[in-house]
C-alpha cells in the first residue's frame, strides 16, 4: 500500500509556489488529488496497476517504488505549470501589448513556458528510463 500523501509530499518538495498554501487544506487536498489523477493518466507504462486504489483511504493498493512515486510527482508538475501558464495567458489577453511588455509577468510567462517544455522532456526521459529498466529486469 502506498498512501497518496507520499506522492503529494514528493510533489510539494519540488514546487516553490507559496500561493499553493494560500488555499484551505480541503482545497489543497482536492487540487493535489486532481493533479495525481492527471499524473496517473500520463504514467501508462507503470508496472503497477495505478487504477487499483482506494479513494476512501487515499492510497494505492500496491506498494510503489521510490522511482514510481517520483515519476508520478514529476507528472503532477505538468498540469500545475500548465495552469499557471494558462492563467498568465488570460492576463496577457486583457493587457495592451505595451503594458504586457513592461510587466515582469511577461518574463515570468516566458520562463514558465520554457520550464514546461523542459518538464515534458524530463517526464518522457524518466518514463523511457523506467520502462527500459523494468523490461530488462523482467526479461520482456
C-alpha positions in Angstrom: 0.0 0.0 0.0 1.2 3.5 -0.8 -0.7 6.5 0.5 -1.3 9.3 -1.9 0.4 11.6 0.7 3.8 10.1 -0.3 3.3 11.3 -3.9 1.9 14.6 -2.7 4.9 15.2 -0.4 7.3 14.5 -3.2 5.4 16.9 -5.5 5.3 19.6 -2.9 9.0 19.3 -2.2 9.7 20.1 -5.9 7.5 23.2 -6.3 8.4 26.5 -4.9 5.0 28.2 -5.2 3.9 29.6 -1.8 0.5 30.5 -3.3 -0.4 26.9 -3.1 -0.5 27.2 0.7 -3.0 30.1 0.4 -5.7 27.6 -0.2 -7.5 26.0 2.8 -6.5 22.4 3.5 -9.6 20.8 1.9 -8.9 22.8 -1.4 -5.3 21.8 -1.3 -6.2 18.1 -1.0 -8.6 18.4 -3.8 -6.1 20.1 -6.1 -3.4 17.5 -5.2 -5.9 14.7 -5.9 -6.8 16.2 -9.3 -3.1 16.6 -10.2 -2.4 13.0 -9.1 -5.3 11.6 -11.3 -3.8 13.6 -14.3 -0.3 12.2 -13.5 -1.7 8.6 -13.4 -3.1 9.0 -16.9 0.3 10.1 -18.1 2.2 7.3 -16.5 0.7 4.5 -18.6 4.0 2.5 -18.6 3.9 1.9 -14.8 4.4 -1.7 -13.9 2.0 -1.4 -11.1 -1.8 -1.1 -11.6 -2.3 2.5 -10.7 -6.1 2.1 -11.1 -6.1 -0.3 -8.2 -6.6 2.3 -5.5 -8.8 3.1 -2.5 -10.2 6.6 -2.7 -11.6 6.5 0.8 -8.2 5.6 2.4 -6.5 7.7 -0.3 -3.9 5.1 -1.2 -2.7 2.9 -4.0 -3.4 -0.8 -3.1 0.1 -1.7 -4.4 3.4 -0.6 -2.9 5.0 1.8 -5.3 8.8 2.1 -5.6 10.5 5.4 -4.9 11.1 5.8 -8.7 7.4 5.3 -9.4 6.4 7.8 -6.7 9.0 10.3 -8.2 7.6 9.9 -11.7 4.1 10.5 -10.5 5.2 13.6 -8.6 7.0 14.9 -11.6 4.0 14.2 -13.8 1.9 16.2 -11.3 4.0 19.2 -12.1 2.9 19.3 -15.7 -0.7 20.3 -15.1 0.3 22.5 -12.3 2.6 24.6 -14.5 0.2 24.4 -17.5 -2.4 26.0 -15.3 0.0 28.8 -14.3 0.8 29.4 -18.0 -2.9 29.4 -18.9 -3.7 32.0 -16.1 -0.9 34.3 -17.3 -2.1 33.9 -20.9 -5.5 35.1 -19.8 -3.9 38.1 -18.1 -1.9 38.9 -21.2 -5.1 38.9 -23.3 -6.5 41.6 -21.0 -3.5 43.9 -21.3 -2.2 46.0 -24.2 0.9 44.8 -25.9 2.9 47.8 -24.5 1.6 47.2 -20.9 2.3 43.5 -21.1 5.9 44.0 -22.3 6.5 46.4 -19.4 5.5 43.9 -16.7 7.5 41.2 -15.1 4.6 38.8 -15.8 5.8 38.7 -19.5 9.2 37.4 -18.3 7.5 35.0 -15.8 5.3 33.6 -18.6 8.3 33.0 -20.8 10.2 31.3 -18.1 7.2 29.1 -17.2 6.7 28.2 -20.8 10.4 27.1 -21.2 10.2 25.2 -17.9 7.0 23.5 -19.0 8.7 22.3 -22.3 11.7 21.1 -20.3 9.4 19.3 -17.9 7.8 17.4 -20.9 11.2 16.2 -21.9 12.1 15.2 -18.4 8.9 13.2 -17.9 9.5 11.4 -21.2 13.1 10.6 -20.3 12.0 9.3 -16.9 9.3 7.1 -18.3 11.5 5.7 -21.0 14.3 5.0 -18.5 11.8 3.4 -16.1 10.3 1.2 -18.9 13.7 0.1 -20.3 15.0 -0.7 -16.8 11.8 -2.5 -15.9 11.8 -4.6 -19.1 15.4 -5.5 -18.6 14.7 -6.8 -15.1 11.6 -8.8 -16.1 13.2 -10.1 -19.3 10.3 -8.7 -21.5 
